[in-house]
Each structure stands twice: as C-alpha cells, then as structure tokens.
Amino acid sequence: QVHLVESGGGLVQPGGYLRLSCLASGFTFGSYAMRWHRQAPGKERELLATISSGGTTYYANSVKGRFTISRDNAENTVYLHMNSLEPEDTAMYYCSTNRGAGVYWGQGTQVTVSS
C-alpha cells in the first residue's frame, strides 16, 4: 500500500528557507517519479516540481531558480528545498507519485511565509 508522509512545513519569514520532506513506503521508491505540488486557499492545486527515477528534474516557472527537488533513494525520501520564500508561497504542500493508473498523495504540510 502506497503511503506518502510530508513534513518540514512551518512559519518562515520572507526571504527564508525551508526544506520539505516526503517519506514514501509501500512501493519501489527508486523506480518512480515523484512530484511536489501546492494549493493555496481558493486556488487550484499547482504542480511545482518533478524528479524522475533517473534524477531528471522539471520546475514550474513560479518556482524555477528558487526551489530544488531532490531524492534520496536509500531513504525513500524526496525533498523540496525552498529558498527566497515569498508570502505568495504560502500554501499546503503535497507530494505525489503515480503507480499504474493511480495517483497517490500525502496528507500535506502547511507552509506559511509571513513577517
């Protein structure tokens, strides 16, 4: 059974840094692409970054140059390193993966950027 657990969110000042983690279980982690998304109140869920099983990355324009996705296959964990955070980055952040026709999501971790 696929299980994804995000952590690392919190309150940070503008310009600050946070590292989000997503611990995966229930599947062969290293064989699958992983993604980070976010959803702010009243807005649609937004894909932020993807990392393939081979380490190829993709970033949305809104976070390119500020956020970095990485993975540690030995720890079954995908990370989102977030630099130069802005109030507009305030949202619930989720990781996800696909297996076959199914999309699996974690429960999310809240990031609030405020002074």
Backbone as CSV, one residue per row, in Angstrom:
resi,resn,N_x,N_y,N_z,CA_x,CA_y,CA_z,C_x,C_y,C_z
1,GLN,0.844,-1.191,0.000,0.000,0.000,0.000,0.882,1.243,0.000
2,VAL,0.647,2.111,-0.992,1.444,3.331,-1.102,1.094,4.282,0.033
3,HIS,2.130,4.817,0.650,1.934,5.762,1.759,2.978,6.860,1.615
4,LEU,2.509,8.105,1.612,3.384,9.273,1.498,3.129,10.189,2.685
5,VAL,4.202,10.598,3.345,4.073,11.456,4.522,4.992,12.657,4.369
6,GLU,4.381,13.835,4.261,5.148,15.078,4.150,5.455,15.634,5.533
7,SER,6.569,16.354,5.617,6.939,17.043,6.855,7.850,18.206,6.507
8,GLY,8.086,19.064,7.486,9.032,20.155,7.308,8.414,21.525,7.124
9,GLY,7.094,21.576,6.999,6.452,22.869,6.858,6.500,23.669,8.144
10,GLY,6.065,24.917,8.037,6.043,25.772,9.215,5.930,27.227,8.825
11,LEU,6.188,28.082,9.800,6.148,29.527,9.591,7.570,30.027,9.354
12,VAL,7.742,30.792,8.292,9.059,31.323,7.951,8.890,32.753,7.467
13,GLN,9.895,33.565,7.706,9.846,34.963,7.275,10.150,35.071,5.775
14,PRO,9.666,36.112,5.129,10.018,36.325,3.714,11.526,36.333,3.528
15,GLY,11.959,35.692,2.437,13.382,35.552,2.180,14.006,34.338,2.815
16,GLY,13.235,33.633,3.620,13.767,32.489,4.354,13.806,31.206,3.546
17,TYR,14.190,30.142,4.250,14.418,28.826,3.636,13.674,27.774,4.444
18,LEU,13.110,26.802,3.730,12.550,25.613,4.341,12.910,24.413,3.470
19,ARG,13.044,23.263,4.115,13.202,22.018,3.379,12.048,21.101,3.742
20,LEU,11.275,20.743,2.742,10.187,19.793,2.937,10.681,18.385,2.610
21,SER,10.147,17.417,3.334,10.475,16.011,3.107,9.195,15.240,2.844
22,CYS,9.315,14.206,2.037,8.202,13.296,1.773,8.749,11.879,1.873
23,LEU,8.347,11.180,2.925,8.794,9.805,3.149,7.795,8.858,2.502
24,ALA,8.301,7.993,1.635,7.440,7.082,0.880,7.607,5.653,1.363
25,SER,6.540,4.885,1.245,6.590,3.468,1.571,5.530,2.736,0.765
26,GLY,5.711,1.412,0.676,4.706,0.588,0.003,4.947,0.358,-1.472
27,PHE,6.061,0.866,-1.985,6.396,0.641,-3.385,7.904,0.798,-3.557
28,THR,8.408,0.421,-4.729,9.845,0.518,-5.014,10.161,1.963,-5.371
29,PHE,10.479,2.730,-4.351,10.596,4.187,-4.471,11.497,4.613,-5.623
30,GLY,12.648,3.991,-5.747,13.638,4.417,-6.729,13.202,4.233,-8.168
31,SER,12.135,3.509,-8.399,11.677,3.231,-9.754,10.638,4.208,-10.265
32,TYR,10.231,5.163,-9.434,9.118,6.034,-9.794,9.476,7.501,-9.670
33,ALA,8.881,8.289,-10.580,8.986,9.727,-10.476,8.198,10.216,-9.264
34,MET,8.665,11.312,-8.706,7.985,11.932,-7.572,7.743,13.403,-7.888
35,ARG,6.691,13.943,-7.318,6.321,15.327,-7.600,5.968,16.068,-6.318
36,TRP,6.171,17.383,-6.362,5.698,18.288,-5.309,4.674,19.237,-5.923
37,HIS,3.622,19.484,-5.157,2.545,20.387,-5.555,2.241,21.305,-4.371
38,ARG,1.453,22.326,-4.646,0.932,23.139,-3.556,-0.467,23.630,-3.901
39,GLN,-1.196,23.969,-2.855,-2.528,24.521,-3.041,-2.761,25.595,-2.003
40,ALA,-2.978,26.796,-2.489,-3.294,27.915,-1.607,-4.816,28.021,-1.492
41,PRO,-5.308,28.620,-0.422,-6.763,28.756,-0.249,-7.404,29.453,-1.449
42,GLY,-8.455,28.853,-1.975,-9.180,29.450,-3.089,-8.526,29.278,-4.443
43,LYS,-7.418,28.534,-4.478,-6.703,28.340,-5.747,-6.619,26.861,-6.075
44,GLU,-6.354,26.569,-7.353,-6.191,25.192,-7.776,-4.831,24.656,-7.334
45,ARG,-4.771,23.326,-7.228,-3.502,22.699,-6.896,-2.536,22.903,-8.055
46,GLU,-1.297,23.258,-7.720,-0.281,23.630,-8.700,0.890,22.653,-8.630
47,LEU,1.279,22.098,-9.786,2.481,21.268,-9.850,3.699,22.171,-9.790
48,LEU,4.609,21.895,-8.853,5.798,22.721,-8.675,7.048,22.099,-9.285
49,ALA,7.243,20.812,-9.034,8.496,20.184,-9.430,8.307,18.677,-9.541
50,THR,9.051,18.098,-10.461,9.060,16.649,-10.673,10.491,16.169,-10.738
51,ILE,10.725,14.997,-10.187,12.025,14.355,-10.342,11.774,12.924,-10.807
52,SER,12.421,12.548,-11.904,12.234,11.212,-12.447,13.025,10.196,-11.639
53,SER,12.812,8.926,-11.967,13.587,7.887,-11.291,15.074,8.042,-11.574
54,GLY,15.415,8.619,-12.700,16.815,8.819,-13.054,17.385,10.145,-12.601
55,GLY,16.556,10.976,-11.966,17.036,12.236,-11.420,16.785,13.459,-12.286
56,THR,16.137,13.283,-13.426,15.797,14.443,-14.256,14.730,15.267,-13.566
57,THR,14.909,16.580,-13.601,14.001,17.458,-12.873,13.244,18.395,-13.810
58,TYR,12.083,18.800,-13.338,11.240,19.799,-14.016,10.738,20.759,-12.951
59,TYR,10.653,22.052,-13.326,10.155,23.054,-12.382,9.125,23.953,-13.057
60,ALA,8.117,24.323,-12.314,7.184,25.339,-12.769,7.892,26.689,-12.781
61,ASN,7.469,27.545,-13.665,8.103,28.863,-13.773,8.021,29.647,-12.459
62,SER,6.959,29.410,-11.720,6.757,30.171,-10.483,7.814,29.890,-9.419
63,VAL,8.513,28.756,-9.532,9.491,28.397,-8.503,10.884,28.157,-9.062
64,LYS,11.019,28.196,-10.379,12.307,27.917,-11.012,13.351,28.907,-10.507
65,GLY,14.497,28.371,-10.114,15.569,29.200,-9.592,15.513,29.425,-8.089
66,ARG,14.373,29.123,-7.458,14.241,29.275,-6.008,14.075,27.939,-5.294
67,PHE,13.368,27.009,-5.930,13.104,25.699,-5.331,13.940,24.640,-6.035
68,THR,14.350,23.627,-5.271,15.090,22.498,-5.823,14.484,21.206,-5.298
69,ILE,14.202,20.279,-6.202,13.709,18.966,-5.818,14.883,17.994,-5.857
70,SER,14.934,17.104,-4.872,15.976,16.082,-4.846,15.392,14.820,-4.227
71,ARG,16.108,13.736,-4.384,15.627,12.477,-3.819,16.776,11.684,-3.248
72,ASP,16.473,10.912,-2.225,17.428,10.001,-1.612,16.777,8.622,-1.657
73,ASN,17.160,7.829,-2.639,16.506,6.537,-2.820,16.807,5.573,-1.671
74,ALA,17.947,5.740,-1.035,18.275,4.878,0.110,17.347,5.156,1.297
75,GLU,16.857,6.392,1.374,15.976,6.780,2.485,14.509,6.844,2.074
76,ASN,14.205,6.499,0.805,12.823,6.553,0.290,12.196,7.925,0.515
77,THR,12.992,8.950,0.273,12.543,10.309,0.586,12.799,11.250,-0.586
78,VAL,11.835,12.104,-0.844,12.001,13.188,-1.800,11.923,14.495,-1.028
79,TYR,12.751,15.445,-1.435,12.849,16.721,-0.736,12.459,17.868,-1.651
80,LEU,12.030,18.953,-1.041,11.842,20.209,-1.755,12.561,21.280,-0.945
81,HIS,13.636,21.789,-1.517,14.404,22.850,-0.886,13.859,24.168,-1.404
82,MET,13.408,25.008,-0.495,12.740,26.248,-0.893,13.522,27.440,-0.362
83,ASN,14.078,28.205,-1.281,14.843,29.404,-0.943,14.050,30.655,-1.306
84,SER,14.479,31.779,-0.739,13.886,33.084,-1.075,12.364,33.034,-1.031
85,LEU,11.849,32.505,0.047,10.402,32.341,0.157,9.692,33.675,0.202
86,GLU,8.525,33.694,-0.413,7.707,34.889,-0.535,6.338,34.615,0.085
87,PRO,5.649,35.661,0.515,4.298,35.432,1.056,3.393,34.662,0.092
88,GLU,3.631,34.832,-1.208,2.824,34.130,-2.208,3.078,32.624,-2.219
89,ASP,4.117,32.185,-1.551,4.404,30.744,-1.447,3.595,30.078,-0.337
90,THR,2.860,30.853,0.418,2.024,30.292,1.481,0.976,29.361,0.880
91,ALA,0.988,28.106,1.344,0.093,27.091,0.790,0.287,25.794,1.559
92,MET,-0.589,24.833,1.252,-0.375,23.465,1.689,0.429,22.783,0.592
93,TYR,1.491,22.093,0.995,2.384,21.442,0.051,2.204,19.923,0.133
94,TYR,2.120,19.311,-1.049,1.860,17.876,-1.141,2.896,17.213,-2.039
95,CYS,3.232,15.971,-1.729,3.989,15.160,-2.677,3.037,14.134,-3.288
96,SER,3.439,13.631,-4.446,2.612,12.632,-5.112,3.470,11.723,-5.966
97,THR,2.889,10.583,-6.318,3.501,9.673,-7.265,2.394,8.918,-7.988
98,ASN,2.762,8.355,-9.142,1.828,7.523,-9.899,2.280,6.081,-9.850
99,ARG,1.332,5.183,-9.748,1.587,3.763,-9.959,0.455,3.247,-10.826
100,GLY,0.797,2.887,-12.044,-0.243,2.461,-12.965,-1.194,3.605,-13.220
101,ALA,-2.481,3.347,-13.087,-3.489,4.372,-13.334,-3.769,5.211,-12.099
102,GLY,-3.152,4.874,-10.981,-3.466,5.581,-9.745,-2.489,6.682,-9.419
103,VAL,-3.003,7.773,-8.832,-2.173,8.861,-8.318,-2.315,8.851,-6.805
104,TYR,-1.188,8.861,-6.127,-1.177,8.792,-4.676,-0.647,10.103,-4.110
105,TRP,-1.312,10.562,-3.048,-0.984,11.837,-2.416,-0.696,11.647,-0.936
106,GLY,0.171,12.509,-0.421,0.325,12.587,1.018,-0.740,13.490,1.603
107,GLN,-0.668,13.688,2.925,-1.676,14.490,3.611,-1.356,15.978,3.550
108,GLY,-0.135,16.310,3.163,0.265,17.702,3.027,0.948,18.256,4.263
109,THR,1.718,19.326,4.046,2.362,20.062,5.133,2.205,21.549,4.832
110,GLN,1.817,22.313,5.835,1.498,23.730,5.639,2.762,24.572,5.691
111,VAL,2.896,25.452,4.713,3.972,26.437,4.695,3.336,27.821,4.743
112,THR,3.759,28.618,5.703,3.270,29.982,5.837,4.458,30.927,5.821
113,VAL,4.441,31.864,4.883,5.525,32.836,4.762,4.975,34.195,5.183
114,SER,5.452,34.674,6.307,4.912,35.908,6.857,5.910,36.509,7.832
115,SER,5.910,37.826,7.894,6.756,38.513,8.873,5.973,38.777,10.157
